[in-house]
């Protein structure tokens, strides 16, 4: 398995091959989030926090969640040196919308429930569930409630690696805030998501090789996963 440093280096190479697309994908989600928030404010000031406001807020949040899942799929393509497409964030809304939304909500529910016990168990479980959205978009035949189980298998023995991977970006995120998010849009965001995709692929393939998961669980063949028949 590649080290975190190797994954980041490969992510930078992959990102350079589709730099404009990689930037636009992340920028589109950011713009959509700002637009959704602005619409919420407009509705609140115009009509108050009534039924209409909560409908607009809920629909907007649901769309943002699914677009965010679709975004992960496009960065997986960037990592794999496949053609990523900005509009796939939106055309993908027609594909398994409720499944993607349900899978993320299921992940959130279990993370919150574990966090109610103590902070540490909540953090540990959130590391176990980390790749749930990646699985939802990468493996369209996996059920929403099964995606979290597969994520737990993929991260088995690697929860600390996931935690360290996330922590390793804190410096970049701080610089992004100091740059008023300009650095995030043009470099940090695409870099992070491409590296995240590579980290997911590496741990997924390691779990396959070690027999913790099978291609059948992912609804794919070994060839579709880019592995040899023996993997």
Secondary structure, 3 states (H helix, E strand, C coil): CCCHHHHHHHHHHHHHHCHHHHHHHHHHHHHHHHHHHHHHHHHHHHHCCCHHHHHHHHHHHHHHHHHHHHHHHHHHHHHCCCCCCCCHHHHHHHCCHHHHHHHHHHHHHHHHHHHHHCHHHHHHHHHHCCCHHHHHHHCCCCCHHHHHHHHHHHCCCCHHHHHHHHHCCHHHHHHHHHCCCHHHHHHHHHHHHHHHHHHHHHHHHHHHHCCCCCHHHHCCCCCCCCCCCCC
